[in-house]
């Protein structure tokens, strides 16, 4: 015998309502409370205010709830969402039994791209207000395939090959047609597996394609590097699976609770040069004067990292070229730094402190250090008997080129992390040795912490080959260092990679359905908002108990909903 259910034919005197069939702590109630607490008019959703004429539209709040439910439950297709409206009790409760057409559902996502991003930011502001977002953040990029075939992706090389192939086919067809006309060949003859009767039609098609490729070449001549026909905003990017049309999605995640706090849709092939841009976006969205970003070595860019330091962004980037510390040399600008300026997070005050050799309060306790150095220590470059050259810090220089009166030596690697610079320039130092010279004296910026090599007593110094008496060198400069922090890089691995795995492979969002940068951003906003909603429910749901019936985030959202309707 088996357990048997109730008979299908048995009538129910008092069937349960939809509300009774949905548990009190269900995710659909969280989605419902969140959307009902939003000011859709202020966010810019279309048709938030209904017209006085014509058929009444669907409430954008209902369609937003439907999309959030779909992305939470790995349903992104508008047709699949339409089916769920007619068979899923949870969706029936959420939509009040409405069944919008799939075109209506798809148009909502396409026409409300920017408002969907604002809805994502609205939830981040809620998390920020209840202190669920930590102080340290990680930034990383992932490449998600665009709605564009690789066959519809063109570069100058690919276009030239395709055009040459088509022109060769055109030439063969035209030559064959001339032979057919002269010899009156039967219509059953073929050329390149095409009957003669079909050749004029094929020629017309090939000439149209050749004209299109010539137009592409004109666009390449004007500066374009890639042309993608289906989605012009994406680019063919390198990934672990090869070359594919894709977008590079930059994502910021907090290390405390692993919430995705910000994102940016780009078509850059690498992450290099994007750190400062993401830092400024986080400062705006989290309303913080100073933010701490942890990134991998793919973001290594000295110019970008220096811009971060000048704008209140602490750049904890993995070391790609340096060993123990990353060194920046700044011009010294003398100024009296008041406690108010030192405590400020405004970019102009941070720049004033750094150029004056003072560490701002927002950088205190981090791996950033500032030192004011004076040009006072005598040292020298030495050419040893074996022909090798060492700089004042004992690092090896290499011959770059020969000149009429001697040789030029230099080393980019030695100058990158030099603790005591021998020049006030930010470029690589080069030194000239005459044929009879083995020592070139120089005055070094620095302190006794890193003692430079001394001028040997048997030095052969040319009176015209030193810079000891030059007046155009700055008397002081500022050395800014960032120490390597390996434990934070391990935290980055555990934080930044997790959302990508969840969204791309658990949720199945490893490709985009929409085209265009703006609509793709709307898709990402829905995916990340759904991820954050699940994360918030998991983090704030109290342990099961007699008095614990609803998760903490649901109580908070309901409170905000009541406050909205009171206003």
N, C-alpha and C positions, 0 to 999 in steps of 0.2 A: 504494500500500500504506500502511496505517496501523499505528500501534503497537497491538498487541493484548495484552490482559491474560490472566490465567490463566483457564482454563475453569471455569465454575461447577460442573461435574460432577466435577472432579478432586478426589480425596480427599487430605487432608493427614495425614501420619504423625504430625507433632508440631505441632499448631496453636499459635500464640502465645497466652499467657495475657493477661488483661485488663491486668495490671500491665506486661507487656512492650509493650503497644500505647499506653501513656500515656507521653509524654516525661518525662524526669527533672525538667525545669524547668517543667512545666505548671502553670497556675493552680489546677487541681483539687487538686494536691498541697499548695499553699499553704493552700487552704481546709481540707483535711483535717488538716494539721498545726496550724492555728490552733484549730479546734474541739476537736480531741483534747487540746489543752493547756489548755482551759477547765475550771473546776470548775463543772459545770452545777448541782450541788446548791446550792452557795453562791450562784450567780446566781439561783436560784429557779425553774428550768424545771420544769414539771409532768411527773410520771411519771419523774423522774430516778431515783427509787427505786421499783422495781417492787413490786407487791402480791403476796401469797402465794397469792391465789385469783384465779380468772377467767383469761381469755385474756391472754397477755403483750402489752404495748403495744409500739409502735415506740420505738426509742431516740431521745430528743429530739436527741441529737448528729447522728444521720443526717438528721433533718428540718431541722435548722439548716444542715447542709452543703448539703442540696438547695436551700433558699431562698437561701443565699449564692451558690451556683452560678447560680441563676436570675437574681438581681439583677445579678450580674456580666455575664451574657450577655443582658440585656434581656428576661427571661422572668419575669413577675410573677404570671400566672394559675395557680391551683392545678390546673386541668384541663390546661393546657399543660405544667406540671411533671410531671404524671402520665404524659403521653404521652412526655416525654423519658426517663422511667425505663425505658421499654420499647424504645427505639430508639437512644438516644445512648450510645455506648461510654464516654464520659467520665463520664456520670451513673451508668452501670452499675458502673463502677469505684468511684465515690465512694459509692454506696449499697449496694455488695456485692450487686448484682442484685435488690434489693428494689423492689417496685412498690406503694407505698401508694396508697390510694384518695384521690381529689381532696378529699373531705370531711375526711379525716384531715389532709391537707396544709393546707387552709384553716383548720381548727380550731387547728392548732399556732400559726399566726401570730396568730389571734384571742385565744387563751387564754394566750399568753406575751408579752403586750405589754411589761410592765415588764422581764422578763428579757432581752428583745431589746435594750432600751436599755442594760442593764448589759453585755451582750456588746459593744456598740459602745464603751462606756467602757473595757472591758477591753483592747480593741485600742489605744485612745488611750493607756492607761497603758503599753503596750509601746513605742509610739512615743516617749512621754515618757522612758522609762527609757534609751533608746538615743540621746537627744538629737536626734531628728528633727523636733521642734517648735520653731520659733523663738520669739524674745522678743516680737516685735510681732505683733499679731493684728488682723484686720479683722472687722467685724460688719456684716451686711446682712440684709434680709428679702426673701423672695419669696412670691408668692401662688400657691398650688396649688389647683386646683378640687376641691371636696368632692363626695362621692357624694350630691348633692342637686340636684334640678332647680330652675331659677329659678321655675318655676310652683308649686313647693311652698315658696316663700319668701314670708313675709307681713310687712308693716309696718302700722302703724295706718292709713295712707292707702289702701294696697291693700286691706286688709280692709274698710274702710268702703265703697269702691267696689264690691267684690264683693258685700257684703251688700245694698247698695242695689239692685244689678242683680237679685239673686235675689228680694228682696222684691217688686220690680216684676213679675217673672215669676209669682210666686205669686199676686199680686193679679189679673193678667190671666187666669190659669187659673181662679181661683175665680169671677171675673165671667163668664167664658165658660160655665162649668159651670152657673151659675144661669140663663143665657139658654137653654141647651140644655134644662134641666129645664122651663122655662116653655113653650117652643115645641115641645117634643118633636122636636128636630132629628134628622136621620138620623145613624146611627153613623159614616157615612163622612165627616162633617165633621171639619175639622182646626183646631187652634189652635196657632200658632207651629210649623207643620209637624209637629205631633204628632196622631195620631188621638185622637178623644174617648175611646176605650176605654183608651188608654194614659195619659191625663191623671192619674187617681188615683195610679198608680204613680210618675209623674214628680213629682207634688206631694209625695209622701212623701220622695222623694230630695232635693228642693229644701229642704224643711223641716229635714231632717237636716243639710244643709250650712249652712243659715242658723243652726241651733243651734250648729254648730261655730264659725262665725265670731263669733257672740255670745260664746262662751266665750273666743275669742281676744281680743275687745275687753275682756273682764274682766281678762285677763292683762296687756294693755297698760295698763289703768288702774292695775294694781298695780306698774308700773315697768318691765316688759319692753319692749324697743324693737324686737325682731325675733323671729319665730317661724318655725322651719324644721322641717317635718314629718319628713323622712327622716333627717336628721342634725342633731339639736337643738344639738350643740356648735359647729357652724360658723356663719358669719355671711355675709351678702351684702356683699361688699367691692368697692371700686373697683379696677379694673385697666386695663391699656391696651386690653383688649378690651371694656370696659364693666363692668356690674354682674354678678357671678356669686357664688353660694355658694362660699366658699373658706376656706382657712386661711392665716394669715400665718406662715411658717416663718422663724424667726430663726436665722441660721447664723453661726458663728465659724470663720474660716479663718486659718491662720498664713501670714505673708508669706514665710517662708523656703522651705518645701517645698509649700505650698498644700494641706496636710492640713486636712480639716474636723475641728475639735477639739471642738465642742459645738454643740448646737441646742436650740431650744425651740419647741413648737407653741403658737401663740396665734391668737386670732380678732380681733386689733386691726386696725382699718382702716388705721392708719399705724404707722410705727416710733417715733413720738415717745413718750418716757418709758420705753423698754425697754432703754436702754443700761446702766444700773446693774444691772438684773436679770440681764442677760447677763454682765456683768463678774463679779458674785458667783458665777454658775454656773461660769465659767471658773476662778476662783480655787479653787473646791472640786475641780473635776475634774482640773486640772493641778497642784494642791497648790502654788500660788504665792501669796505674800503680796501681790505687786504685779503687775498686768497692764497692758499698754499696748494699748488698743483704738482702732482707726482706723475712723471711720464717716462716712457722707455727711451732708449737711445735713438730711436727713429726720429725724435724731435730735436736732435742735436743741430743747433744753428746758433752760432755765437751772436749774430746780430739779433736774432729773435729772443734769445735768452736775456741779452742786455736790455732789450725793450721791455721785457717782463719786469726786470729789476727796477726800471725807471717808472713803472706804472703800478707799483704795489702788488705785484704778482711774484710769489716765491717759487722759482722754477727748480724743482728737484728732478732733473733730467738725468737718465742713465749716461754714464761716461762712455763715449765712443772712441775718443782720441786721447784723452787725458788719463792720468793714472790715479792720483790721490785727490787732486783738487783742480778746479777750473778757475783760471785767473783772468781778470779783466783789468785793463789799465784805463783810468779816467783822468781827464784834465782837472787840475786842482783850481777851484774857484773860491777864493778866500771870502768867508762870510761868517758872521756871528750867528750861531744857531741857538735860538731861544727854546725853552722847554716846550712851548706851544707848537713850534714848528717840528721839533723832534718827535712829539707825540702824534702829529697829524698823519693821516693816511692819504692826503691829497697828492696826486702825482707830482705837482710842482714843488711841494715841500719835501717829498722823498728825494727828488733830484737835487734839491738844494743841499740836503744832508749828505748825500753820497759824494757830491762834488766837493764838499767841504771836508771830507774825510771823517764824517760822523755817521754811525749806524743808527737808522731810525728805530723808534721803539717797536714798530710793527715787525721788524726783522730780528729783534732780540730773541735769543733762545733758539734760533734756527742754525743751519749750517752755513750761514752767510757771515763773512767777516770783512771789515774795512780797516785799512791801514794807510796813514798819511806818510809818504816817503819823501826824503829830501836828497837832492843830488849833491852828495858830499864825499862819498867813499871813493878813493882812487883805486883803480884796478886796471886790467889790460886783457887784450886778446893775445894769445901766445901761439906762434907757429913752432912746433917742436922739430927736432932733427929728423924724425921720420916723415915729416911733411904734414902731419895732422895738425889741426887748429882747434884750440879750445877757447870758449868764451869766458868772461869773468866768473861765471858760476861753474866752470869746469865742464861744460857740455860741449860735445864735439860739433864743429862747423864743417861744412863740406864745400869743395870748390864748385862755384857756379859758372864762372867763365874767366878767360884770360884777357888782359888788356895790355896796352903797349908798355906800361910802366909797372905791371905787376898782375896780381890775381885777385878776384872777388870771391869771398867766402860768405856762406850763410846757412841757416837751418830753420825752417819753418817750425819743425817739431820742438826744437830747443826754445824758441821764443814764445811758443803757445803758453807754456806753464812756468815761465821764468819768474822766480820770486823777487828778484832785484833787477829791474830793467836798466839797460845802459842807454836808452833813448826815450824821449818823451813821445815818440810816434807810436801809433797803434799797429803799424805795419811791421813786417819781419825785418830784423836788423841785418845789414850786410856790412862787411868790413873789407877794406882794401889793404893788401900787403904788397910792398915793393919787393924787388928781387933781393935787396940787401937788408930787409927789415924782418925781424922775427918777433917783435912786440909792438902792439898798437895800444897806447894808454887811453883810458877813458874814465870819466867820472860816473859812478853807479848810483842809482836811486835804491834805497833799501835801508835795512837796519842790521844790527849785529847778530840777529837771529840766524841770518844766512850770510856768513862771511864770504866775501869774494876772494879770488886768488890774487896774490900780491905780485907786484912787478919784480921780476928777477933782477939781481944785481948786474948780470952780464948782458942786459938787454941792449939790442941794437935798435935805437929808436930814431926814426927820421923826424926832423923838426917840422916837416910839412905833413906828417901823417898821424895826427891825433886831434882830439876835439876838447882838450882840457881848457883852452882859453876862449872857446866860443860863447858868445853872449846870447845867442838866439834860443838856447835850450831853456825850458821852464825850470825854475828853481825847485819846484815840488810837484808831486803828482800823487794820485790816489790809487792804491791797489785794492781791488775787490776780489775776494775769493769765495768759492762755493766748494765745500768739502764733499767728498763721496759719502753717500749714506746707503749702504747695501741693505740693511733691514727694511728701509722704506721701499726699496725696489721690490723686495719680496712681497710686501703688502700690496703693491701695485698689481703684481701678477694675480693675487688672490681676489682682487677687487675689480679690476678693469675687464678681465676676460670673462667673468661669470655672466654678466648680462648678455654678451654676444652669444654665448652658447645657449642660453635659455631662449632668447628671441629668435635666433636664426635656425636652431635645430629642434628645440622643444615646441616652439610655436609655429615653426615652418615658414618664418618670414625671411628666408634667405634670398628672395627675389621680390621685385616690386611689381605691382599690378598697374600702377598709374605711370604716366609719362610727364616729364617736365620737373624741374627742380622744386617748384612750389608744391605741386601735388605729391611728389615723393616725400617732401617734408611733412605733409599732412599724414601720410601713411606711417612715417616714423613716429610722429607725435602720438598717434593712436597706439602703436605698439609699445612705446615707452610709458605712456599713461597707464595702459593695461598692466604692464610689468610693475609699475610703482603701486598701483591699487592692490595687486596681489601681495606685494611685499609689505605694504602697510597693514593689511589684514593679518598676515602671518605674524608680524611683529607686535601688534597691539591687541590681539585676541587674548583675553585673560584665560587662565586655566579653568577647566570645567569645574563648576561648583553650583550649589543650589541657587545662588543669587546672580550668577554670571550667565546672562542669556544673549547678550549682544556684544560684538567686538568693540574695543575702545574706539577705533577709527569711525565706526558706524555711529556711535553716540556723538562724536565730535561733529560729523557731517550733518546729523539731524539737528544739532544745536545751531549750526550755521544756517540751515534751511529755515528754522523758526525765526532766526534773527532777520533773514532776508524778507520774510513775509510780514514781519512787524514793521519794517521800514516802508 
